Amino acid sequence: MINEKLPKIWYGGDYNPEQWDAETWAEDARMFKLAGIDVATINVFSWALIQPSEEEYDFSALDATIDRLYKDGVYICLATATGAHPAWMAKRYPDVLRVDKQGRKRKFGGRHNSCPNSPTYRKYAARLAAKLAERYKDHPGLLIWHVSNEYGGYCYCDNCAAAFRVWLKRRYGSLDAVNRAWNTRFWGHTFYDFDEIVPPSELSEEWGHNRTNFQGISLDYRRFQSESLLDCYKIEYDELKKVTPNVPVTTNLMGFYPELDYFEWAKHMDVVSWDNYPSIDTPVSFTAMTHDLMRGLKSGQPFMLMEQTPSQQNWQAYNALKRPGVMRLWSYQAVARGADTVMFFQLRRSIGACEKYHGAVIEHVGHEHTRVFRECAEVGRELGVLGDAILDARVESKAAIVYDWENRWAIELSSGPSVALNYPEEVHKYYEALFHMNVQTDMISVEEALDKYSLVIAPVMYMIKPGFADKVEAFVNRGGTFVTTFFSGIVNEIDLVTCGGYPGELRKVLGIWAEEIDALLPGQTNKIVMNGAVGALNGEYDGSILCDLIHLEGAEAIATYGEDFYKGMPAVTVNKYGEGEAWYVATSPDKAFMQGFLKNLCDKAGIRPILDTPEGLEATVRTKDGKRILFLLNHNKTASVADMGESVWTDALTGETRRGAVEVPAHGVVILTEGDASHV
């Protein structure tokens, strides 16, 4: 478990008592008890209060807050407050201010506004983390450290330029190697001195969103900035661990956030935490996929749901309320997929600035007689009933989808073939089909071992990193099923094209080579014509976005294109390789194809759904001590019924024995543990 001091699913969230008075604190304490709140994340943006000047530190208010909360039964998720530097620091040391992509030097303001390569920022951030660790190392209320907050944003200042050159020397060893990696003989870009290299801003190589003259330069700058921000995190992590080696450390991630390589970040986090803010129209399957990605960052280790809103957000275009029951439903969706905490932003609504209309457990009305508070209190009561029954339970999957941030950067910078190509959305198309079948799926990195899986899918694997093709070949050879798609195997890890025919290093295992790639206009499709029935697949389907024109080199064409000059060329292929199969889907198919295709592959691989349920009723299992915990999550506006057959389960919240038909109310949740509790 995350910390044995609190052996249950943690319940709470961000709390900003510095914005309130003593009378409000007392009321908060009363209402926290009513809601079952047992963890507060504090000190997230309090650097200016703690350090009013360069040499002055004042921890008195923080001391009082931690003591007061702990006395009232609330444990502490203690942030290091380094997400926004103080105004005096920006005034006295302008090197802490970022330079944006347009070359403009920032003024003080906002948050996440510090240059990650500023010596000043790193010095004072490390010092503050060390002081916090020393001061609170023995406090019984300290559960976990929360470093900074929602890292993100790039900087293009002179400090970053100098650090980028050092990074390049370390990565490539020589300027000749840099020139080769970036193909600088194109457009006369040969560098003769490292000092000639500048960041790829809109003053140099880039323009607009993800548009660049030199993909290699821009790709490396994204790697460098992700590592620079990670270094800032690691500086604080090291200071905290020197003093409190047994207190876990995290920082809150943001799902599919594009700028940081979270697989690399997770290696340096004791536990992954993330902030879940779907829109009202975000597919529930996409949220589920994001939970699975967060779980996959540390090879299946349970994660923290650090933030969600109890009701509405304030920063989206249309900030709809969460309908009755939805907050509870989405909270348990996180738990069902590996979360061992349910936490909110925020516990009490602010009265000013840009988050005053962001939802909270305690609304502006200030009392407990609100729909939102009643729902929060009910979840708090239920988590108390569950106790430690779910803690550390794992999600076991035989199917996996490969996701890679560097691959995403390379695709987005690729300068073609289509602006409609969206890597996370293409990944989601495959995940969604498995989700609707209730097939549990891990989201994994290219570094993850494949041995435990029967089915591995790598959509749009444009960039093939060293060793990945060999790993795939070994996986398929010993009986695994591998799937990849159009625009795969194009470049290596430095974004240079692998010559000899697409899909490059995957050509052998797939048994094909691709000659050209056609980009279809918005709304335009080609036909995927099945060459006879294949499991649940038969007839014709639509393919969109891109169409690879491929030739067979041992593979079999399962389907062909139905239109245009490449009518009759393979659109879907399978290659027998050793004991297994490697599939290639040469276009982006419609949902009907996806559903039949994935069902066919799962059937052949012996992967069974958790449960056959009506549309909109999600079934997920976590396993602990050999026993299954089944979550039934109804995303429908009406009740749904799951047929449990003759198996016997116990309702984890009521203790009732359940078998046969189990009704789940609209937007409701049923949690069942394996076996009859009355016989235990």
Secondary structure, 3 states (H helix, E strand, C coil): CCCCCCCCCEEEEECCHHHCCHHHHHHHHHHHHHHCCCEEEECCCCHHHHCCCCCCCCCHHHHHHHHHHHHCCCEEEEECCCCCCCHHHHHHCHHHECECCCCCECCCCCCCCECCCCHHHHHHHHHHHHHHHHHHCCCCCEEEEECCCCCCCCCCCHHHHHHHHHHHHHHHCCHHHHHHHHCCCHHHCCCCCHHHCCCCCCCCCEECCCEECCHHHHHHHHHHHHHHHHHHHHHHHHHHHHHCCCCCEECEECCCCCCCCHHHHHCCCCCCEEECCCCCCCCHHHHHHHHHHHHHCCCCCCEEEEECCCCCCCCCCCCCCCCCCHHHHHHHHHHHCCEEEEEECCCECCCCCCCCCCCCCECCCCCCCCHHHHHHHHHHHHHHHHCCCCCCCECCCCEEEECCHHHHHHHHCCCCCCCCCCHHHHHHHHHHHHHHCCCCEEEECCCCCCCCCCEEEECCCCECCCCHHHHHHHHHHCCCEEEEECCCCCECCCCCECCCCECHHHHHHHCEEEEEEEECCCCCCEEEEECCCECCECCEEEEEEEEEEEEECCCEEEEEECCCCCCCCEEEEEEEECCEEEEEECEEECHHHHHHHHHHHHHHHCCCCCCCCCCCEEEEEEEECCEEEEEEEECCCCCEEEECCCCCEEECCCCCEECCEEEECCCCEEEEEECCHHHC
